[in-house]
């Protein structure tokens, strides 16, 4: 028999970026909130003088324990899905702050095209441009409607950057100036400019200077130590929930964080949630937390899994294309890369920061003509200087043996003589790409794992080749003596790291028949349940998702406050 606790205003499941923003915004308005985090407590002091690549980058200390819970994967419905037993394609964060602790800090706004992708594609090219099984749809919100929330997220996080010449209009400049421009970034900028492209400094959550945000939270500037991705920041210079929004929520006295609290079900009566059921993993005790409003802010897979396990919303059926929970899973195309080897130049690439880079968007969204191309959308192209840590980086030219005298000689020769230009391609949803509950494999509590059915399509292969060719052009202009690049995109490989940018499954839109949540991320089928995060993305763009997740979180917080006052489906 589960222990039943007193009812509260709002229970928040998952305390990362989305959960932290919701907690801060609601508690500032007087609502009593509880945040349930299945991982452990995290704080800045955990990372003092701990630049340990083996511990964090290779042994994944900040990540979810796959022996207790993982995902299963198959390329198509004819193949039996198998559990992911070791990390490869993406990393699942665990603990207070979630993936917001170990991210790089690259903070983009999705393009105006993204939010109205179906309408704008048909308007320019006609409906025949969209492949038969591609299930793109408008998001039920425009860039202009979401822009104030982008602005709010960037000011809270102190994002450092400069205006994207091909991006959506901004209501105000970035709150802090761009990061330093290194010699390799200057080479990219000069080459891109020579090619009549439009380079700009990457927007960064690694502060370029000391900053105090509108909530009064002060943080120090980035030290360019190169330990961002897969690491926590001991300086607090990298914006994460633990050093930004969570202190604001806790200061109100209205927010309680319960770590080691694994939510297994959303409880409901009729078409409303009544609270959640969770397990205290330190004692094994089952606990029921009643609440007026339930907010799911965990990672993509867990948001979908909780809804399916709880019987909330209509599960997606790939055979008929009906239902919405699990629909439009999308990933990202990260294969458009060109690596240049230089004979006469050396670079200090051991130094860097997670979001130190230079970007172009000339081939992103619909910023270029797709009339004679066999794909839609595109991707950003960038040079990054995140810091090449010694264990994980050992690039040698193609044709070099994988061991022996020549391998050792080239490893030493090119340690500081190589640069890479990479494309981050969008990912379009297809009818046969989806998430559901695995019928065979279960977690430590006996609950089914979430199952991914996904593979690259011809859309992805064409896009990857196009971005690769553009990357090679830029690298040639940068003067590389030898350039290695991808020949073609093969099947999706879950064993090789690509990105942690999984999206979809609880997608937003204007039509309850084709979307799970409205543009406040309120569920159509359960009005007091809000599902927030990249699970709401109806497709994945050519950027990192966090900036758009942050903007949607601030809008959702506004919606939750409105719902608390008036009830009903928000319009």
Residue pairs with C-beta under 8 A, 6 or more apart in sequence:
1 286
2 277
2 286
2 287
2 288
3 285
3 286
3 287
3 288
4 287
4 288
4 290
5 287
5 288
5 289
5 290
6 290
7 275
7 290
7 291
7 292
8 32
8 33
8 34
8 289
8 290
8 291
8 292
9 26
9 31
9 32
9 33
9 291
9 292
9 293
9 564
10 22
10 26
10 31
10 32
10 33
10 34
10 291
10 292
10 293
10 294
10 295
10 560
11 33
11 34
11 36
11 275
11 276
11 289
11 291
11 293
11 294
11 295
12 19
12 22
12 23
12 33
12 34
12 35
12 36
12 295
12 297
13 19
13 36
13 263
13 266
13 276
13 294
13 295
13 296
13 297
13 298
13 306
14 35
14 36
14 37
14 38
14 98
14 296
14 297
14 298
14 299
14 302
14 303
14 533
15 23
15 35
15 36
15 37
15 96
15 97
15 98
15 241
15 246
15 257
15 297
16 93
16 97
16 98
16 99
16 100
16 241
16 297
16 298
16 299
17 98
17 99
17 100
17 240
17 241
17 245
17 546
17 549
17 550
17 553
18 297
18 532
18 533
18 549
18 550
18 552
18 553
18 556
19 35
19 37
19 98
19 241
19 295
19 297
19 298
19 532
20 97
20 100
20 241
20 244
20 245
20 246
20 249
21 153
21 156
21 241
21 245
21 550
21 553
21 554
21 557
22 33
22 295
22 297
22 532
22 553
22 556
22 557
22 560
23 33
23 35
23 245
23 246
23 249
23 255
24 215
24 245
24 246
24 248
24 249
25 554
25 557
25 558
25 561
26 33
26 254
26 557
26 560
26 561
27 33
27 248
27 249
27 252
27 254
27 255
28 248
28 249
28 252
29 561
30 254
31 254
31 561
31 564
32 254
33 249
33 254
33 255
33 256
34 255
34 256
34 257
34 258
34 289
34 291
35 249
35 255
35 256
35 257
35 258
36 258
36 261
36 263
36 276
36 278
36 289
37 95
37 96
37 98
37 257
37 258
37 259
37 260
37 261
38 94
38 259
38 260
38 261
38 262
38 263
38 281
39 64
39 94
39 95
39 96
39 98
39 259
39 260
40 94
40 95
40 96
40 259
40 260
41 95
41 96
41 257
41 259
42 95
42 96
42 97
42 101
42 232
42 242
43 242
44 232
44 233
44 234
44 235
44 236
44 242
44 243
45 234
46 232
47 231
47 232
47 233
47 234
48 234
49 234
50 56
50 234
51 225
51 227
51 231
53 227
53 389
53 390
53 391
53 392
54 391
55 61
56 62
56 102
56 227
56 230
56 231
57 229
57 230
57 231
57 389
57 391
57 392
58 391
58 392
60 87
60 91
60 230
62 93
62 94
62 95
62 101
62 102
62 230
62 231
62 232
63 87
63 91
63 92
63 93
63 94
63 102
64 70
64 92
64 93
64 94
65 94
66 83
66 84
66 85
66 86
66 87
66 92
68 443
68 444
69 443
69 444
69 449
70 83
70 84
70 85
70 443
70 449
71 83
71 84
71 301
71 449
71 450
71 451
71 452
72 81
72 82
72 83
72 84
72 438
72 440
72 441
72 449
72 450
72 451
72 452
73 81
73 82
73 84
73 451
73 452
73 454
73 494
74 80
74 81
74 82
74 451
74 452
74 453
75 453
75 454
75 455
75 491
75 492
76 432
76 453
76 455
77 318
77 432
77 453
81 438
81 440
81 441
81 451
81 452
81 453
83 441
83 449
84 494
87 497
88 493
88 494
88 495
88 496
88 497
89 331
89 492
89 493
89 494
89 495
89 496
89 497
89 498
90 497
90 498
90 499
90 500
90 501
90 502
91 99
91 102
91 230
91 497
91 500
92 99
92 299
92 301
92 500
93 99
93 100
93 101
93 102
93 299
93 500
95 101
95 259
96 241
96 242
96 246
96 257
96 259
97 232
97 240
97 241
97 242
97 246
98 241
98 298
98 299
99 299
99 500
100 240
100 241
100 242
100 546
101 232
101 240
101 241
101 242
102 229
102 230
102 231
102 232
103 205
103 228
103 229
103 238
103 240
103 354
103 500
103 544
103 546
104 228
104 229
104 354
104 355
104 386
104 544
105 204
105 205
105 206
105 228
105 238
105 239
105 353
105 354
105 355
106 202
106 203
106 204
106 205
106 354
106 355
106 357
106 543
106 544
106 546
107 154
107 157
107 159
107 161
107 203
107 204
107 205
107 239
107 355
107 544
107 546
107 547
107 550
108 203
108 380
108 543
108 544
108 547
108 548
109 143
109 150
109 164
109 167
109 168
109 203
109 543
109 547
109 548
109 551
110 143
110 541
110 543
110 547
110 548
111 143
111 167
111 168
111 361
111 364
111 365
111 367
111 541
111 542
112 142
112 143
112 144
112 168
112 365
113 120
113 365
113 366
113 367
113 377
114 139
114 143
114 365
114 539
114 541
115 138
115 139
115 141
115 142
115 143
115 146
116 138
116 139
116 142
117 136
117 137
117 138
117 139
117 376
117 377
117 538
117 539
118 130
118 136
118 137
118 138
119 138
120 366
121 129
121 130
121 136
121 366
121 376
122 129
122 130
124 366
125 370
125 371
125 376
129 370
129 376
130 136
130 376
131 430
131 457
131 458
131 459
133 430
133 431
133 432
134 428
134 429
134 430
134 431
134 459
135 321
135 327
135 328
135 429
135 430
135 431
136 376
136 428
136 429
136 538
136 539
137 328
137 507
137 509
137 514
137 515
137 538
138 509
138 510
138 538
139 508
139 509
139 519
139 537
139 538
140 508
140 509
140 510
140 511
140 515
140 518
140 519
141 508
141 519
141 555
143 168
144 168
144 169
145 519
146 548
146 551
146 552
146 555
147 168
147 169
147 170
147 171
148 171
149 550
149 551
149 552
149 554
149 555
150 547
150 548
150 550
150 551
151 170
151 171
151 172
152 551
152 554
153 159
153 547
153 550
153 551
153 553
153 554
154 174
154 175
154 203
154 547
155 175
155 213
155 214
156 213
156 214
156 215
156 239
156 244
156 245
156 550
157 205
157 213
157 239
157 244
157 550
158 175
158 176
158 205
158 207
158 211
158 213
158 219
158 239
159 174
159 175
159 176
159 203
159 204
159 205
159 239
159 547
160 174
160 175
160 176
160 177
160 178
160 179
160 203
160 204
160 205
160 206
160 207
160 208
160 209
160 355
161 174
161 176
161 178
161 200
161 201
161 202
161 203
161 204
162 174
162 177
162 178
162 200
162 201
163 170
163 173
163 174
163 200
164 200
164 203
164 359
164 361
165 198
165 200
165 361
166 198
166 361
166 362
166 364
166 367
167 361
174 203
175 211
175 213
176 207
176 208
176 209
176 211
177 208
177 209
178 201
178 202
178 204
178 208
179 201
179 202
179 204
179 206
179 208
179 222
179 353
179 355
179 356
180 208
180 224
180 356
181 189
181 201
181 358
182 347
182 348
182 352
182 356
182 385
183 347
184 347
184 349
184 383
184 385
184 419
185 201
185 356
185 357
185 358
185 383
185 385
187 383
187 419
187 478
187 479
188 199
188 358
188 383
188 421
188 474
188 478
189 199
189 358
190 478
191 474
191 475
191 477
191 478
192 198
192 199
192 358
192 360
192 474
192 477
193 199
194 477
195 473
195 474
195 477
197 360
197 362
197 474
198 360
198 361
198 362
199 358
199 359
199 360
200 358
200 359
200 360
201 357
201 358
201 359
202 355
202 356
202 357
202 358
202 359
202 382
202 384
203 355
203 547
204 222
204 353
204 354
204 355
204 356
205 238
205 239
205 240
205 354
205 355
205 546
206 222
206 228
206 233
206 237
206 238
206 353
206 354
206 355
206 356
207 219
207 220
207 221
207 222
207 237
207 238
207 239
208 221
208 222
209 221
210 218
210 219
210 220
210 221
211 218
211 219
211 221
212 218
212 219
213 219
213 244
215 244
215 245
215 248
217 243
217 244
217 247
217 248
219 235
219 236
219 237
219 239
219 243
219 244
220 235
220 236
220 237
221 235
221 237
222 235
222 237
222 238
222 353
223 235
223 237
224 351
224 352
224 353
224 356
224 387
225 351
225 353
225 387
226 350
226 351
226 352
226 353
226 386
226 387
226 388
226 389
227 233
227 387
227 389
228 238
228 353
228 354
228 355
228 386
228 387
229 354
229 386
232 240
232 242
233 240
233 243
236 243
238 354
246 257
249 255
250 257
258 280
260 280
260 281
260 282
261 278
261 279
261 280
261 281
261 287
262 278
262 279
262 281
262 445
263 276
263 277
263 278
263 298
263 306
264 277
264 278
264 279
264 309
264 445
264 447
265 276
265 277
265 306
265 309
265 310
266 273
266 275
266 276
266 294
266 296
266 306
266 307
266 310
266 312
266 529
267 273
267 274
267 275
267 276
267 277
267 288
267 290
267 310
268 274
268 310
268 311
268 312
268 526
271 525
271 526
271 527
272 526
272 527
272 528
273 291
273 293
273 294
273 312
273 526
273 528
273 529
274 290
274 291
275 288
275 289
275 290
275 291
275 294
276 288
276 289
276 291
276 294
277 286
277 287
277 288
277 289
278 286
278 287
278 289
279 285
279 286
279 287
279 445
280 287
292 528
292 564
293 528
293 529
293 530
293 560
293 563
293 564
294 528
294 529
294 530
295 529
295 530
295 531
295 532
295 556
295 560
296 302
296 303
296 306
296 307
296 529
296 530
296 531
296 532
296 533
297 303
297 532
297 533
297 553
298 306
298 533
299 502
299 533
300 502
300 503
300 504
300 505
300 533
300 534
300 535
301 435
301 450
301 452
301 502
301 505
302 450
303 505
303 506
303 531
303 533
303 535
304 325
304 326
304 435
304 450
304 505
304 506
304 535
305 435
305 437
305 447
305 448
305 449
305 450
307 313
307 325
307 506
307 516
307 531
308 315
308 325
308 326
308 436
308 437
308 450
309 437
309 447
309 448
312 325
312 523
312 525
312 526
312 529
313 324
313 325
313 506
313 516
313 523
313 524
313 525
313 526
314 322
314 323
314 324
314 325
314 525
315 323
315 325
315 326
315 436
316 322
316 323
316 324
316 325
316 326
316 327
316 434
316 435
316 436
317 323
318 431
318 432
318 434
318 453
321 431
324 506
324 507
324 514
324 515
324 516
325 505
325 506
325 516
326 434
326 435
326 436
326 505
327 429
327 434
327 504
327 505
327 507
327 516
328 429
328 433
328 434
328 504
328 505
328 507
328 537
328 538
328 539
329 429
329 433
329 434
329 435
329 452
329 453
329 454
329 502
329 503
329 504
329 505
330 427
330 428
330 429
330 433
330 502
330 503
330 504
330 537
330 539
330 540
331 427
331 454
331 492
331 498
331 499
331 501
331 502
331 503
331 540
332 424
332 425
332 426
332 427
332 498
332 499
332 501
332 540
333 379
333 423
333 424
333 425
333 426
333 427
333 456
333 460
333 463
333 464
333 467
333 489
334 422
334 423
334 424
334 425
334 498
334 499
335 423
335 425
335 464
335 468
335 486
335 489
335 498
336 379
336 381
336 422
336 423
336 424
336 425
336 463
336 464
336 465
336 466
336 467
336 468
336 470
336 471
336 486
337 420
337 421
337 422
337 423
337 468
337 471
337 485
337 486
338 420
338 421
338 422
338 468
338 471
338 472
338 474
338 475
338 483
338 484
338 485
339 395
339 418
339 419
339 420
339 475
339 483
339 484
339 485
340 418
340 419
340 420
340 421
340 475
340 478
340 480
340 481
340 482
340 483
341 395
341 397
341 414
341 417
341 418
341 480
341 481
341 482
341 483
341 484
342 417
342 418
342 419
342 479
342 480
342 481
343 417
343 481
344 481
345 417
345 479
346 416
346 417
347 416
347 417
347 418
347 419
348 416
349 385
349 387
349 388
349 416
349 418
349 419
350 387
350 388
350 389
350 390
350 416
351 385
351 387
352 384
352 385
352 386
352 387
352 388
353 385
353 386
353 387
354 386
355 386
356 384
356 385
356 386
357 382
357 383
357 384
357 385
357 386
358 382
358 383
359 380
359 381
359 382
360 380
360 381
360 382
361 367
361 380
361 542
362 368
362 381
363 378
363 379
363 380
363 381
363 423
363 466
363 467
363 470
364 377
364 378
364 379
364 380
364 426
364 541
364 542
364 543
365 377
365 378
365 426
365 541
365 542
366 376
366 377
366 378
367 378
368 378
370 376
373 462
373 466
374 458
374 459
374 462
375 459
375 460
375 462
375 463
375 466
376 428
376 459
377 425
377 426
377 428
377 463
377 539
377 541
377 542
378 425
378 426
378 463
378 466
378 467
378 542
379 423
379 424
379 425
379 426
379 463
379 467
379 542
380 423
380 424
380 542
380 543
381 421
381 422
381 423
381 424
381 467
381 470
381 471
381 474
382 421
382 422
382 424
383 419
383 420
383 421
383 422
384 420
384 422
394 411
394 415
395 414
395 418
395 420
396 407
396 410
396 411
396 414
397 410
397 414
397 482
397 484
398 484
400 406
400 407
400 410
401 407
419 475
419 478
419 480
421 471
421 474
421 475
421 478
422 471
423 464
423 467
423 468
423 470
423 471
424 499
424 542
424 543
424 544
425 460
425 463
425 464
425 467
425 542
426 463
426 539
426 540
426 541
426 542
427 460
427 503
427 539
427 540
428 457
428 459
428 460
428 539
429 504
429 538
429 539
430 457
432 453
433 453
433 454
433 455
434 453
434 505
435 450
435 451
435 452
435 453
435 504
435 505
436 450
436 451
436 453
437 448
437 449
437 450
437 451
438 448
438 449
438 450
438 451
439 448
441 448
441 449
442 448
442 449
443 449
454 492
455 491
455 492
456 464
456 489
456 490
456 491
456 492
460 489
461 488
461 489
464 486
464 488
464 489
465 486
465 488
465 489
468 485
468 486
471 485
472 483
472 485
475 483
476 483
499 544
501 534
501 540
501 544
501 545
502 534
503 534
503 535
503 537
503 539
503 540
503 545
504 534
504 535
504 537
504 538
504 539
504 540
505 535
506 516
506 517
506 531
506 535
506 536
507 515
507 516
507 517
507 535
507 536
507 537
507 538
508 515
508 516
508 517
508 518
508 519
508 521
508 536
508 537
508 538
508 552
509 515
509 518
509 538
510 518
510 519
512 524
512 525
515 524
515 538
516 523
516 524
516 525
516 531
517 523
517 524
517 530
517 531
517 536
518 524
518 569
518 570
519 555
520 530
520 555
520 556
520 558
520 559
520 560
520 562
520 563
520 570
521 530
521 531
521 532
521 536
521 552
521 555
521 556
521 559
522 529
522 530
522 556
522 559
522 563
522 569
522 570
523 529
523 530
523 531
524 569
527 563
527 567
527 568
527 569
528 563
530 556
530 559
530 560
532 549
532 552
532 553
532 556
533 549
533 553
534 540
534 545
534 548
534 549
536 552
537 545
537 548
541 548
559 570
562 570
563 570
